[in-house]
Amino acid sequence: MRAVRIHEHGGLEVLRLEDLPDPEPGPGEVRLRVAWAALNHLDIWVRRGVEGHRFPLPITPGCDFSGVVDRVGPGASEAWLGRRVAVAPGFSCGQCLPCASGRQNLCRKYGIYGETCDGGNADYAVVRVENLLELPDGFPLDRAAAFPLTYLTAWHMLVDRCEVRPGEKVLIHAAGSGVSVAATQIARLWGCEVMVTAGTPEKVQKGLENGAHHGVDYRREDWVQAVKDWAGKGGVDVIVDHVGADTLPQGIWLLARGGRLVTCGVTSGPLMEVHFAPVFFKSLSILGSTMGGLGEQHEVARHVFAGRLKPVVDSRFSLEEVAEAHRRLGERAVFGKVLLQVDPGLA
Ligand SMILES: [Zn+2]
């Protein structure tokens, strides 16, 4: 089979398309013929490497993918054969306290396809049967690849960590990122008022089309003042921040009493000076979030399959164009998911 392989960390040139033997599913696993894969920032980290973290090289990247089950391993039901599926990207030990509580993302053995082991940037991928999300008839395989990681992440941030309520004011930074596109739709689904920030007028416009009520172009306007004008004296109830140093310290001052700020990343940098006085005098919560539980993955999938949440596709590439796809994801203009079509024969 064809597989994208990373043997050493680096630039686009380390993405190699190679021929590998077709993988065989082990106990409790199935094999998919991969139809589509979607890129995430995680793929860029796997490619570039992260200081202090060791990835199992060589690795086939790709945490989001969809396809058709074509082989089952020992103990996996043959009823899966021929079914069209998306894949929950996270897996865990299944036996510890967090796993038994449905909080698999807190398991010490939590892993992600394409980061901890081989993923879906290949003709075939092997996954655990409990990670399968069966698609309803007619649901397109490209959209099936486009939602699992980002919608799980955004759902866990807003619904589990922040416990959003109808009518709350939610500020979401970097409107075009995969997580922010999902967060905007999820906040709307929960009846919230949403404002987004973005770095171009086009992205602000797309953020509004994606469901935000208000948007601000932080390159042309004072975004802090724009948020104050929108939120009024009460302030913002919830802030979704994966930008970090450039936005988080100001966010603390924009929050309402009882407000929550949730972060799943620090793309502008992890080190910052934060004034902690508002944290206690306004009873704020500063929350961290990574991925989510398997139950939440199924819950968010149900909304996607029913059309209440709609993954946004930015662009499509072939598996051979994986380096171009990585380049696109790194561009500022990207809005929504960058997809790789692996098997054009699968509908
Ligand atoms: Zn566990």
Boltz pocket constraint, residues with backbone or C-beta under 6 A from the ligand:
constraints:
  - pocket:
      binder: B
      contacts: [[A, 92], [A, 93], [A, 94], [A, 95], [A, 96], [A, 97], [A, 98], [A, 99], [A, 104], [A, 107], [A, 108], [A, 109]]
      max_distance: 6.0
